[in-house]
Amino acid sequence: MSVDMKIKSETCSTSGTRGNRGRFLKSTAIILLTGFALTACKTINEMDYTSSPALSGTQQYPISVERGEVTLSLDVAPGMHRLSSSQRSQVSAFVSQYRRSAGGQLQIRAPSGTMNEMAALNAVADIRNVLGELSIPSGAVRFAPYGNGTVGDPPVIISYMGFRAVASDCSNWSEHLSVTTRNRLSPNFACAYQHNIAAMVADPRDFERARPLGPAPTERRGVVRDKYIRGEVTAADTNDNDQGTVSEIGQ
């Protein structure tokens, strides 16, 4: 009997040790997991997933207005007698831009002493005809030869001192957009958009000052006023019989 009691006592002692060890391992695991979770939260915060408070595209790549020479180059090949229809259209668009944004002198430069000198003179005569059609006074046009002895076929150049819209350079390619952990705007965000706006604007000076408003259209106001004086309904006519119908497509 004494032997049996000893064995039972040893068994209980062994079970108690194993239970304590299990509780210790569980507690250690919980502490480690909690520490790992806290570390993970800190790492996420350090990676900065917040949206960028950085400058917008228009602020990061502003459009500036500069005064400088605006040019149009027209290629003239030897033997050419007049401008092509495409070149005439280019000259018309260029002169229209000149009238909107400049108002100074328009200069035409033609190559001299070159293989295409005669073709250039024919092109200049055609350009003068286009200017006359657009009511540009002859006193606003200045002719000047250039490139005496230049090799090749230099172009005829039309130019004036006007305003140009210039956007900032899109040269920041420092970030690999396919591998990024930040929820921020890319360094080049909106740069191409700004360049397109600068190229399309009709008058670059619009970036510096607002245009004055034109007169408001009065046609509709006159119609409503006349109806009001006659005591008629001034609202637009509506047909109560109009019923919305469901499209038969898909039925």
C-alpha positions as CSV (number, residue, x, y, z in Angstrom):
1,M,0.0,0.0,0.0
2,S,2.9,2.3,0.7
3,V,4.3,1.6,-2.7
4,D,1.0,2.5,-4.4
5,M,0.7,5.8,-2.5
6,K,4.3,6.7,-3.6
7,I,3.5,6.1,-7.2
8,K,0.4,8.2,-7.0
9,S,2.2,11.0,-5.4
10,E,4.9,11.1,-8.0
11,T,2.3,11.0,-10.8
12,C,0.4,14.0,-9.3
13,S,3.7,15.9,-9.0
14,T,4.6,15.2,-12.6
15,S,1.2,16.4,-13.8
16,G,1.4,19.6,-11.9
17,T,4.8,20.4,-13.4
18,R,3.5,19.8,-16.9
19,G,0.5,22.1,-16.2
20,N,2.7,24.9,-15.0
21,R,5.0,24.5,-18.0
22,G,2.0,24.7,-20.4
23,R,0.7,27.9,-18.7
24,F,4.2,29.4,-18.9
25,L,4.5,28.6,-22.6
26,K,1.0,30.1,-23.3
27,S,1.9,33.3,-21.4
28,T,5.2,33.6,-23.3
29,A,3.4,33.1,-26.6
30,I,0.8,35.8,-25.8
31,I,3.6,38.3,-24.8
32,L,5.5,37.6,-28.0
33,L,2.4,38.0,-30.2
34,T,1.4,41.2,-28.4
35,G,4.9,42.6,-28.9
36,F,4.9,41.6,-32.6
37,A,1.6,43.3,-33.1
38,L,2.8,46.5,-31.5
39,T,5.9,46.4,-33.6
40,A,3.8,45.9,-36.8
41,C,1.6,48.9,-35.9
42,K,4.7,51.1,-35.4
43,T,6.2,49.9,-38.7
44,I,3.0,50.7,-40.6
45,N,2.9,54.2,-39.0
46,E,6.5,54.8,-40.0
47,M,5.8,53.8,-43.6
48,D,3.4,56.7,-43.8
49,Y,0.3,55.5,-45.7
50,T,-1.5,58.8,-45.3
51,S,-2.5,60.8,-48.4
52,S,0.0,63.3,-49.4
53,P,-0.4,66.9,-48.1
54,A,2.1,67.9,-50.8
55,L,1.5,70.5,-53.5
56,S,-1.1,70.0,-56.1
57,G,-0.1,69.5,-59.8
58,T,-0.7,73.2,-60.6
59,Q,1.4,74.2,-57.6
60,Q,4.2,71.7,-58.2
61,Y,4.4,72.5,-61.9
62,P,3.3,76.1,-62.3
63,I,2.9,77.7,-65.7
64,S,4.9,80.9,-66.1
65,V,4.5,83.6,-68.8
66,E,7.6,84.7,-70.6
67,R,8.1,87.3,-73.3
68,G,10.3,86.0,-76.2
69,E,10.5,85.3,-79.9
70,V,7.7,83.1,-81.3
71,T,8.6,81.6,-84.6
72,L,7.1,79.6,-87.5
73,S,9.5,77.8,-89.9
74,L,8.3,76.9,-93.4
75,D,10.4,74.5,-95.4
76,V,10.9,75.6,-99.0
77,A,12.4,73.3,-101.6
78,P,14.2,74.5,-104.8
79,G,11.7,75.0,-107.6
80,M,8.7,75.6,-105.3
81,H,6.5,78.4,-106.7
82,R,4.0,78.9,-103.8
83,L,3.1,77.6,-100.4
84,S,1.1,74.5,-100.0
85,S,-2.4,74.6,-98.6
86,S,-1.1,73.2,-95.4
87,Q,1.6,75.9,-95.1
88,R,-1.0,78.6,-95.9
89,S,-3.1,77.3,-93.0
90,Q,-0.1,77.3,-90.7
91,V,0.6,80.9,-91.6
92,S,-3.1,81.9,-91.0
93,A,-3.1,80.3,-87.6
94,F,0.2,81.8,-86.7
95,V,-0.9,85.3,-87.7
96,S,-4.1,84.9,-85.8
97,Q,-2.1,84.0,-82.7
98,Y,0.1,87.0,-83.3
99,R,-2.9,89.4,-83.4
100,R,-4.2,88.0,-80.1
101,S,-1.0,88.0,-78.1
102,A,1.4,90.6,-79.6
103,G,0.6,93.6,-81.6
104,G,4.2,94.5,-82.4
105,Q,6.1,94.0,-85.6
106,L,5.9,90.8,-87.6
107,Q,9.2,89.8,-89.2
108,I,9.8,87.5,-92.2
109,R,13.2,86.2,-92.8
110,A,14.1,84.4,-96.0
111,P,17.4,82.6,-97.0
112,S,19.7,84.5,-99.4
113,G,22.5,83.1,-101.5
114,T,21.2,79.5,-101.1
115,M,20.0,76.9,-103.5
116,N,16.4,77.6,-102.6
117,E,16.6,81.4,-102.7
118,M,14.1,81.8,-105.5
119,A,11.7,79.4,-103.9
120,A,12.0,81.3,-100.7
121,L,11.2,84.6,-102.4
122,N,8.1,83.0,-104.0
123,A,7.1,81.8,-100.5
124,V,7.5,85.3,-99.1
125,A,5.3,86.7,-101.8
126,D,2.6,84.2,-101.0
127,I,3.0,85.0,-97.3
128,R,2.4,88.6,-98.0
129,N,-0.8,87.7,-99.8
130,V,-2.0,85.8,-96.8
131,L,-1.2,88.8,-94.6
132,G,-3.2,91.0,-96.8
133,E,-6.2,88.7,-96.7
134,L,-6.0,88.9,-92.9
135,S,-5.8,92.7,-92.9
136,I,-2.3,92.9,-91.5
137,P,-0.9,96.4,-92.5
138,S,2.3,96.4,-94.5
139,G,3.9,98.8,-92.0
140,A,3.6,96.0,-89.4
141,V,5.7,93.6,-91.5
142,R,9.5,93.7,-91.8
143,F,11.5,91.6,-94.2
144,A,15.1,90.5,-93.6
145,P,17.4,88.1,-95.5
146,Y,19.6,85.7,-93.6
147,G,21.9,82.7,-94.1
148,N,24.0,84.0,-97.0
149,G,25.9,80.9,-98.3
150,T,24.3,78.5,-96.0
151,V,24.5,74.9,-97.1
152,G,21.2,73.1,-97.7
153,D,17.8,74.6,-98.0
154,P,17.1,76.8,-94.9
155,P,13.4,77.6,-94.2
156,V,11.5,80.8,-94.4
157,I,11.0,82.1,-90.8
158,I,8.1,84.2,-89.6
159,S,8.5,85.6,-86.0
160,Y,7.3,88.2,-83.6
161,M,8.0,89.1,-80.0
162,G,5.2,87.8,-77.9
163,F,4.2,86.0,-74.8
164,R,4.8,82.3,-74.2
165,A,3.3,80.0,-71.6
166,V,6.1,77.8,-70.2
167,A,5.6,74.9,-67.8
168,S,8.2,73.4,-65.4
169,D,10.4,70.6,-66.6
170,C,9.2,67.0,-66.1
171,S,12.5,65.5,-65.2
172,N,11.9,63.9,-61.8
173,W,11.7,60.2,-62.5
174,S,13.1,59.2,-59.1
175,E,10.1,57.0,-58.0
176,H,9.3,53.6,-59.5
177,L,5.6,53.8,-59.7
178,S,5.2,50.0,-59.9
179,V,7.0,49.5,-56.6
180,T,5.8,52.0,-54.0
181,T,4.5,51.6,-50.5
182,R,3.3,55.2,-50.1
183,N,-0.1,56.6,-50.8
184,R,1.3,59.8,-52.2
185,L,1.3,61.6,-55.5
186,S,4.1,60.7,-57.9
187,P,6.8,63.3,-58.4
188,N,5.6,63.9,-62.0
189,F,1.9,63.9,-61.3
190,A,0.1,66.5,-63.5
191,C,3.3,67.6,-65.2
192,A,2.2,66.5,-68.7
193,Y,-1.2,68.0,-68.1
194,Q,0.4,71.4,-67.3
195,H,2.5,71.2,-70.5
196,N,-0.6,70.5,-72.6
197,I,-2.5,73.4,-71.1
198,A,0.5,75.7,-71.7
199,A,0.6,74.6,-75.4
200,M,-3.1,75.0,-76.0
201,V,-3.8,78.4,-74.4
202,A,-4.9,81.0,-76.9
203,D,-3.4,84.0,-75.0
204,P,-0.7,83.2,-72.5
205,R,-1.4,86.4,-70.7
206,D,-4.6,84.8,-69.4
207,F,-2.5,83.1,-66.8
208,E,-1.5,86.5,-65.4
209,R,-4.8,88.4,-65.5
210,A,-8.4,87.6,-66.0
211,R,-10.1,88.7,-69.3
212,P,-12.8,91.3,-68.9
213,L,-16.3,89.8,-69.2
214,G,-18.2,90.5,-72.4
215,P,-21.8,91.8,-72.5
216,A,-24.4,89.3,-71.4
217,P,-26.8,87.9,-74.1
218,T,-30.1,89.7,-73.8
219,E,-32.2,87.8,-76.4
220,R,-34.0,85.5,-73.8
221,R,-34.4,88.3,-71.4
222,G,-36.3,90.3,-74.0
223,V,-38.6,87.4,-74.7
224,V,-39.4,86.9,-71.0
225,R,-40.0,90.6,-70.4
226,D,-42.4,90.9,-73.3
227,K,-44.4,87.9,-72.0
228,Y,-44.5,89.4,-68.6
229,I,-45.8,92.7,-69.9
230,R,-48.6,90.9,-71.8
231,G,-49.5,88.8,-68.7
232,E,-48.4,85.6,-70.3
233,V,-46.7,82.7,-68.6
234,T,-42.9,83.3,-68.7
235,A,-41.9,79.7,-68.0
236,A,-40.9,77.4,-70.8
237,D,-43.7,75.3,-72.3
238,T,-44.0,71.8,-71.2
239,N,-46.2,69.0,-72.6
240,D,-48.1,67.1,-69.8
241,N,-48.8,64.3,-72.3
242,D,-45.2,63.4,-72.6
243,Q,-44.8,60.0,-70.9
244,G,-41.4,58.5,-70.3
245,T,-41.2,55.0,-71.8
246,V,-38.9,52.2,-71.0
247,S,-36.5,51.3,-73.8
248,E,-37.3,48.2,-75.7
249,I,-33.7,47.2,-75.8
250,G,-33.2,44.0,-74.0
251,Q,-36.9,43.1,-73.7
